Amino acid sequence: MCRIWERSVERKAASELVCQISFW
């Protein structure tokens, strides 16, 4: 699901934090 956010560059930064929190 993290790769879906890669589409947006701005969201990529936020996605990294969300992905880490989600996986945690």
mmCIF file of the N, C-alpha and C atoms, coordinates in Angstrom:
data_MODEL
# 
_entry.id   MODEL 
# 
loop_
_atom_site.group_PDB 
_atom_site.id 
_atom_site.type_symbol 
_atom_site.label_atom_id 
_atom_site.label_alt_id 
_atom_site.label_comp_id 
_atom_site.label_asym_id 
_atom_site.label_entity_id 
_atom_site.label_seq_id 
_atom_site.pdbx_PDB_ins_code 
_atom_site.Cartn_x 
_atom_site.Cartn_y 
_atom_site.Cartn_z 
_atom_site.occupancy 
_atom_site.B_iso_or_equiv 
_atom_site.pdbx_formal_charge 
_atom_site.auth_seq_id 
_atom_site.auth_comp_id 
_atom_site.auth_asym_id 
_atom_site.auth_atom_id 
_atom_site.pdbx_PDB_model_num 
ATOM 1  N N  . MET A 1 1  ? 0.838 -1.201 0.000  1.00 0.00 ? 1  MET A N  1 
ATOM 2  C CA . MET A 1 1  ? 0.000 0.000  0.000  1.00 0.00 ? 1  MET A CA 1 
ATOM 3  C C  . MET A 1 1  ? 0.875 1.254  0.000  1.00 0.00 ? 1  MET A C  1 
ATOM 4  N N  . CYS A 1 2  ? 2.059 1.153  0.544  1.00 0.00 ? 2  CYS A N  1 
ATOM 5  C CA . CYS A 1 2  ? 2.944 2.335  0.583  1.00 0.00 ? 2  CYS A CA 1 
ATOM 6  C C  . CYS A 1 2  ? 3.285 2.784  -0.835 1.00 0.00 ? 2  CYS A C  1 
ATOM 7  N N  . ARG A 1 3  ? 3.407 1.843  -1.751 1.00 0.00 ? 3  ARG A N  1 
ATOM 8  C CA . ARG A 1 3  ? 3.796 2.233  -3.139 1.00 0.00 ? 3  ARG A CA 1 
ATOM 9  C C  . ARG A 1 3  ? 2.700 3.072  -3.781 1.00 0.00 ? 3  ARG A C  1 
ATOM 10 N N  . ILE A 1 4  ? 1.483 2.892  -3.382 1.00 0.00 ? 4  ILE A N  1 
ATOM 11 C CA . ILE A 1 4  ? 0.397 3.682  -4.007 1.00 0.00 ? 4  ILE A CA 1 
ATOM 12 C C  . ILE A 1 4  ? 0.635 5.177  -3.764 1.00 0.00 ? 4  ILE A C  1 
ATOM 13 N N  . TRP A 1 5  ? 1.178 5.504  -2.585 1.00 0.00 ? 5  TRP A N  1 
ATOM 14 C CA . TRP A 1 5  ? 1.393 6.935  -2.285 1.00 0.00 ? 5  TRP A CA 1 
ATOM 15 C C  . TRP A 1 5  ? 2.573 7.494  -3.078 1.00 0.00 ? 5  TRP A C  1 
ATOM 16 N N  . GLU A 1 6  ? 3.439 6.625  -3.553 1.00 0.00 ? 6  GLU A N  1 
ATOM 17 C CA . GLU A 1 6  ? 4.627 7.126  -4.287 1.00 0.00 ? 6  GLU A CA 1 
ATOM 18 C C  . GLU A 1 6  ? 4.207 8.008  -5.457 1.00 0.00 ? 6  GLU A C  1 
ATOM 19 N N  . ARG A 1 7  ? 3.003 7.839  -5.952 1.00 0.00 ? 7  ARG A N  1 
ATOM 20 C CA . ARG A 1 7  ? 2.553 8.639  -7.112 1.00 0.00 ? 7  ARG A CA 1 
ATOM 21 C C  . ARG A 1 7  ? 2.723 10.136 -6.810 1.00 0.00 ? 7  ARG A C  1 
ATOM 22 N N  . SER A 1 8  ? 2.422 10.576 -5.626 1.00 0.00 ? 8  SER A N  1 
ATOM 23 C CA . SER A 1 8  ? 2.548 12.016 -5.319 1.00 0.00 ? 8  SER A CA 1 
ATOM 24 C C  . SER A 1 8  ? 3.863 12.294 -4.592 1.00 0.00 ? 8  SER A C  1 
ATOM 25 N N  . VAL A 1 9  ? 4.599 13.233 -5.099 1.00 0.00 ? 9  VAL A N  1 
ATOM 26 C CA . VAL A 1 9  ? 5.900 13.544 -4.461 1.00 0.00 ? 9  VAL A CA 1 
ATOM 27 C C  . VAL A 1 9  ? 5.659 14.170 -3.088 1.00 0.00 ? 9  VAL A C  1 
ATOM 28 N N  . GLU A 1 10 ? 4.747 15.126 -3.030 1.00 0.00 ? 10 GLU A N  1 
ATOM 29 C CA . GLU A 1 10 ? 4.469 15.782 -1.737 1.00 0.00 ? 10 GLU A CA 1 
ATOM 30 C C  . GLU A 1 10 ? 3.979 14.755 -0.724 1.00 0.00 ? 10 GLU A C  1 
ATOM 31 N N  . ARG A 1 11 ? 3.112 13.857 -1.164 1.00 0.00 ? 11 ARG A N  1 
ATOM 32 C CA . ARG A 1 11 ? 2.555 12.855 -0.219 1.00 0.00 ? 11 ARG A CA 1 
ATOM 33 C C  . ARG A 1 11 ? 3.638 11.833 0.123  1.00 0.00 ? 11 ARG A C  1 
ATOM 34 N N  . LYS A 1 12 ? 4.646 11.700 -0.762 1.00 0.00 ? 12 LYS A N  1 
ATOM 35 C CA . LYS A 1 12 ? 5.694 10.680 -0.488 1.00 0.00 ? 12 LYS A CA 1 
ATOM 36 C C  . LYS A 1 12 ? 6.317 10.938 0.890  1.00 0.00 ? 12 LYS A C  1 
ATOM 37 N N  . ALA A 1 13 ? 6.617 12.179 1.202  1.00 0.00 ? 13 ALA A N  1 
ATOM 38 C CA . ALA A 1 13 ? 7.237 12.487 2.507  1.00 0.00 ? 13 ALA A CA 1 
ATOM 39 C C  . ALA A 1 13 ? 6.270 12.072 3.623  1.00 0.00 ? 13 ALA A C  1 
ATOM 40 N N  . ALA A 1 14 ? 5.016 12.444 3.493  1.00 0.00 ? 14 ALA A N  1 
ATOM 41 C CA . ALA A 1 14 ? 4.039 12.091 4.537  1.00 0.00 ? 14 ALA A CA 1 
ATOM 42 C C  . ALA A 1 14 ? 3.806 10.590 4.527  1.00 0.00 ? 14 ALA A C  1 
ATOM 43 N N  . SER A 1 15 ? 3.795 9.991  3.341  1.00 0.00 ? 15 SER A N  1 
ATOM 44 C CA . SER A 1 15 ? 3.557 8.536  3.248  1.00 0.00 ? 15 SER A CA 1 
ATOM 45 C C  . SER A 1 15 ? 4.647 7.781  3.999  1.00 0.00 ? 15 SER A C  1 
ATOM 46 N N  . GLU A 1 16 ? 5.877 8.232  3.900  1.00 0.00 ? 16 GLU A N  1 
ATOM 47 C CA . GLU A 1 16 ? 6.968 7.516  4.600  1.00 0.00 ? 16 GLU A CA 1 
ATOM 48 C C  . GLU A 1 16 ? 6.650 7.414  6.090  1.00 0.00 ? 16 GLU A C  1 
ATOM 49 N N  . LEU A 1 17 ? 6.189 8.526  6.672  1.00 0.00 ? 17 LEU A N  1 
ATOM 50 C CA . LEU A 1 17 ? 5.872 8.496  8.113  1.00 0.00 ? 17 LEU A CA 1 
ATOM 51 C C  . LEU A 1 17 ? 4.661 7.602  8.354  1.00 0.00 ? 17 LEU A C  1 
ATOM 52 N N  . VAL A 1 18 ? 3.661 7.727  7.499  1.00 0.00 ? 18 VAL A N  1 
ATOM 53 C CA . VAL A 1 18 ? 2.441 6.910  7.665  1.00 0.00 ? 18 VAL A CA 1 
ATOM 54 C C  . VAL A 1 18 ? 2.782 5.439  7.495  1.00 0.00 ? 18 VAL A C  1 
ATOM 55 N N  . CYS A 1 19 ? 3.589 5.122  6.496  1.00 0.00 ? 19 CYS A N  1 
ATOM 56 C CA . CYS A 1 19 ? 3.964 3.714  6.255  1.00 0.00 ? 19 CYS A CA 1 
ATOM 57 C C  . CYS A 1 19 ? 4.694 3.166  7.476  1.00 0.00 ? 19 CYS A C  1 
ATOM 58 N N  . GLN A 1 20 ? 5.615 3.920  8.000  1.00 0.00 ? 20 GLN A N  1 
ATOM 59 C CA . GLN A 1 20 ? 6.380 3.427  9.161  1.00 0.00 ? 20 GLN A CA 1 
ATOM 60 C C  . GLN A 1 20 ? 5.440 3.208  10.342 1.00 0.00 ? 20 GLN A C  1 
ATOM 61 N N  . ILE A 1 21 ? 4.539 4.158  10.563 1.00 0.00 ? 21 ILE A N  1 
ATOM 62 C CA . ILE A 1 21 ? 3.608 4.025  11.700 1.00 0.00 ? 21 ILE A CA 1 
ATOM 63 C C  . ILE A 1 21 ? 2.667 2.845  11.455 1.00 0.00 ? 21 ILE A C  1 
ATOM 64 N N  . SER A 1 22 ? 2.193 2.709  10.218 1.00 0.00 ? 22 SER A N  1 
ATOM 65 C CA . SER A 1 22 ? 1.262 1.610  9.908  1.00 0.00 ? 22 SER A CA 1 
ATOM 66 C C  . SER A 1 22 ? 1.953 0.262  10.119 1.00 0.00 ? 22 SER A C  1 
ATOM 67 N N  . PHE A 1 23 ? 3.181 0.143  9.636  1.00 0.00 ? 23 PHE A N  1 
ATOM 68 C CA . PHE A 1 23 ? 3.898 -1.134 9.785  1.00 0.00 ? 23 PHE A CA 1 
ATOM 69 C C  . PHE A 1 23 ? 4.214 -1.401 11.250 1.00 0.00 ? 23 PHE A C  1 
ATOM 70 N N  . TRP A 1 24 ? 4.443 -0.345 11.990 1.00 0.00 ? 24 TRP A N  1 
ATOM 71 C CA . TRP A 1 24 ? 4.755 -0.519 13.413 1.00 0.00 ? 24 TRP A CA 1 
ATOM 72 C C  . TRP A 1 24 ? 3.545 -1.107 14.109 1.00 0.00 ? 24 TRP A C  1 
# 
